[in-house]
Amino acid sequence: MTGRRHQASRSRIFRSGVLAGALAALGLIGCDVSDRDTDQPIVATVGSSSISKESFDRLSDLSRHTRPFDSSGDEFDLPTPRDILAELVKEVLLIQELETRGLSADGGKSPRDVLAADLGRGLDPTTADLERWFEANKLRFSRKAQLRFLNVTLPLENEHKAGDTSTGNFFALCEAADSAAAGTLQWGDIGWLQTGHAPWWPRTQWTPAAVGTTRLIDWPDGRRHLTRAMHFRPPAQFLFEQVVNHCRRGITTEAVQAEIRRILLRRAQGTSIVIVDETLDFELDPVSIVRTEPGPALETLDPALGDATTMVRIAGGAFTTGSTDAEIDERVRICRQYVEPALGEGSCARWNYEDEIQRRVTVESFFMDRTEVSWEDYQVFVEATRHRPLPEFWSGEPSFPVAHVSMEDAQSYCRWRGKRLPTAYEWEFAARGVEGRRYPWGNDSPDGTRANFCDINCPKPWHNFDHDDGFAGPAPIGSFPAGATPEGLLDMGGNLREWTATIEGEKADVKGGGFFNAIDDLIAADVRRNRLEVRDPTVGFRCVRDPQAHEPSGGQ
């Protein structure tokens, strides 16, 4: 895991707006990226343009600079030559686009910023567009109860006074700490935190009632710190009228990102990259380079890139959601056989399953990811957008489904791919089909060939000792082709539960059954509800998108 994490971080500085400004400031744009007839040694040709050795070396040097504001002491992971050249290739393609439009990146501006400004001028979303965007992004405009903290290290000569943590003494000690640091200590607001455990004190619970109180903490470094909860900010759900300008910026930014990616894709498909420098022992595919850009999935921009491994078309229709009486009876029977011996009598009462109310529902056509989102694909998203990384303790593998993601994380990934999370109805319809299958693969009961569930390898007390699916934890994506739906969706029953976009209060519906779930939980109608902020090792997701004017050629 460590090696992969370092590899991911190498290219992170190249996946941000900071790089473009740095390139322009160092004269790497519009100067060293030039036509083929340059007298300078070149590293590669990109169509009719070339990338000079000087520009490549100067960007390599830039990447070796220490990261600002980094006091962790960790060795800085350098980007690879492939990362550097890939970013320069994108800059060349953008310069070529500017020339076609009669524009130039003068005055220290990057070609990306110039192009974004030109594209943004023609965008004027209607009120209806803004309202739809607001509804789809309501989580962005909600705020939980939060606290702000002050923290200060006590000077050694004042530690004997730390027993008195009254308000007056707190500020006296803070003044002493500030004086001891000779004006170099900057203590104060260290950020808004949601109510609950402050991250550096696992056993200290802060609540709104704690505002104005002071805590004395012994930190691992042996020093004593005073920390105080200073301000409380109540929860809020903002109205459309309050955030309409934010919505306008958001929808415009997404549209511009999508158009820049479309432009890069079009140019990449018609461009060849030839690496001239013999010291660079690799090849570059222009389309693969564009895949690192934020924005809609390339398959939605160019249907020719779609294939049967990407998304499946689910034709709309009507179906009955929720468990039938017969399905509830089967769940109770299976539960009593395998779960009740572990959890005790009464744990499999029929009423536990009767909340899956039956109703007739109609869904429109949509495309759904054939598989759960992989750890590898999610890491590309984190690098490209600087989204918060996965927890350090979780050692994912590239071919495994990503987990430890909250609903907001899942939504952000899907938006970046030009998609969205499925609703609970869409997810269940994809699993059941119009014929109302009991399980994603049909009506036959689960076994170790069709799904990854809590089998004989599972450490939970409700494990199923009659089946062996080969995994005690999650399995690589697509390990159970026998459990695919007739349409070709994989792992809809088992492996990981999956987030949906259906929210009720502060919880969202989670579907699909997982590797720690009992065998009866794999039924398509099963639904659980997780708090929106939960990052669970057993919950992942897949994305859907609405039909476009052009559909991927691999659609079913």
LINBEL-V322960 format. One record per pair of residues at least 6 apart in sequence whose C-alpha atoms are under 6 Angstrom apart, sorted by the first residue. I is the first residue (numbers start at 1). GAP is how many residues later the second one is. Records with the same first field share a line. If there is no record, write none. Layout:
# LINBEL-V322960
I: GAP, GAP
This chain:
# LINBEL-V322960
1: 394
10: 67, 68, 69
11: 68, 72
12: 371
15: 369
20: 90
21: 89
24: 84, 86
25: 83
28: 27
32: 20, 23
33: 17, 18
34: 15, 16
35: 14, 15
36: 13, 14
41: 11, 12
42: 9, 10, 11
43: 8, 9, 10, 233, 234
44: 6, 7, 230, 231, 232
45: 228, 229
46: 227
47: 224, 225
95: 16
98: 6
105: 6
141: 97
142: 94, 95
143: 92, 93
144: 91
145: 49, 50, 88, 89, 90
146: 46, 47, 48, 49, 86, 87
147: 45, 46, 84, 85
148: 43, 44, 81, 82, 83
149: 79, 80, 81
150: 38, 39, 77, 78
151: 75, 76
152: 73, 74
153: 72
154: 23, 70, 71
155: 22
195: 12
196: 9, 10
197: 8
211: 18, 19
212: 17, 18
213: 15
214: 13, 14
215: 12
216: 10
217: 7, 8
218: 6
257: 38
258: 37, 38
268: 18, 19
294: 122
295: 121, 122
296: 120, 121, 122
297: 120, 121
299: 6, 7
303: 248, 249
306: 246, 247, 248
307: 246, 247
308: 246
310: 60
311: 57, 58, 59
312: 55, 56, 58, 243, 244
313: 54, 242, 243
314: 51, 52, 53
315: 50
316: 47, 48, 49
317: 45, 46
318: 43, 44
319: 41, 42, 115
320: 39, 40
321: 37, 38
322: 34, 35, 36, 203
323: 33, 202
331: 189
332: 16
335: 13
336: 12
338: 124
339: 123
340: 7
342: 119, 120
366: 179, 180, 181
367: 177, 178
368: 176
369: 173, 174
370: 119, 120
371: 119
372: 29, 169, 170
373: 28, 169
374: 26, 27, 28
375: 23, 25, 26, 27
376: 22
399: 77
400: 76, 77
402: 138
403: 134, 136, 137
404: 131, 132, 133
405: 130
406: 127, 128, 129
407: 125
414: 6, 129
419: 125, 126
420: 123, 124, 125
421: 79, 80, 122, 123
422: 78, 79, 122
423: 77, 78, 79
424: 76, 78
431: 9
432: 8
437: 6
439: 84, 85
440: 45
441: 42, 43, 44
448: 19, 20, 21
450: 30, 32, 33
451: 29, 32, 43
452: 17, 42, 43, 63
453: 41, 61, 62, 63, 64
454: 9, 61, 62, 63, 64
455: 8, 9, 12, 13
456: 7, 8, 9, 12
457: 15
458: 14
473: 42
474: 21, 41
478: 12
484: 6
492: 20
493: 19, 20, 29
494: 19, 20, 21
495: 19, 20
496: 18, 42, 43, 44
497: 14, 15, 16, 17, 42
498: 12, 13, 41, 42, 43
499: 11, 42
500: 9, 10
502: 6, 7
506: 25
507: 22, 23, 24, 25
508: 21, 22
509: 19, 20
510: 17, 18, 19
511: 16
513: 8, 9
